[in-house]
């Protein structure tokens, strides 16, 4: 989440599960943060990809 390099974000995002059920409860806040970062990202691909992954 802290890596600002666009290519890294584009490569990592498709491999992430963005479902809270895939992680222990103490990490759920990180899932929320990752989704929020992706949804507000300047890159159109990242914004589109996160919506595809979360099913919205």
DRENVEXMI-403904 format. One record per residue (C-alpha): y, z, x; residue in three letters. Coordinates in steps of 0.05 Angstrom, whole numbers, plus 5000, padded with zeros to 4 digits. Each point is the difference from the previous one (the first is absolute). Layout:
# DRENVEXMI-403904
R   c2   c3   c1 rest
R    Y    Z    X  ALA
...
//
This chain:
# DRENVEXMI-403904
R   c2   c3   c1 rest
R 5000 5000 5000  UNK
R 5047 5012 5057  UNK
R 4989 4933 5035  UNK
R 5060 4955 4986  UNK
R 4969 4936 5029  UNK
R 4995 4950 4943  UNK
R 4936 4966 5025  UNK
R 4965 5067 5007  UNK
R 5019 5020 4929  UNK
R 4978 4933 4973  UNK
R 4932 5006 5034  UNK
R 4986 5073 4984  UNK
R 5021 5001 4927  UNK
R 4943 4956 4973  UNK
R 4949 5046 5033  UNK
R 5027 5064 4970  UNK
R 4973 5031 4938  UNK
R 5060 5020 4958  UNK
R 4959 5040 4951  UNK
R 5009 5075 5006  UNK
R 4927 5010 4982  UNK
R 4981 4969 5068  UNK
R 5033 5059 5037  UNK
R 4997 5076 4998  UNK
R 5053 5032 4957  UNK
R 5040 5024 5059  UNK
R 5014 4926 5018  UNK
R 5020 4976 4931  UNK
R 5074 5008 5018  UNK
R 4990 4950 5057  UNK
R 4972 4949 4951  UNK
R 5061 5009 4956  UNK
R 5045 4992 5060  UNK
R 4964 4937 5025  UNK
R 5006 4968 4931  UNK
R 5074 5019 4995  UNK
R 5015 4971 5069  UNK
R 4963 4936 4984  UNK
R 5033 4992 4931  UNK
R 5070 5007 5030  UNK
R 4986 4959 5063  UNK
R 5046 4942 5015  UNK
R 4941 4954 5012  UNK
R 4977 4963 4937  UNK
R 4927 4995 5022  UNK
R 4995 5075 5009  UNK
R 5032 5013 4931  UNK
R 4953 4950 4967  UNK
R 4938 5025 5037  UNK
R 5010 5073 4981  UNK
R 5007 4982 4926  UNK
R 4936 4959 5006  UNK
R 4964 5059 5032  UNK
R 5022 5053 4951  UNK
R 4989 4955 4941  UNK
R 5070 5000 4971  UNK
//
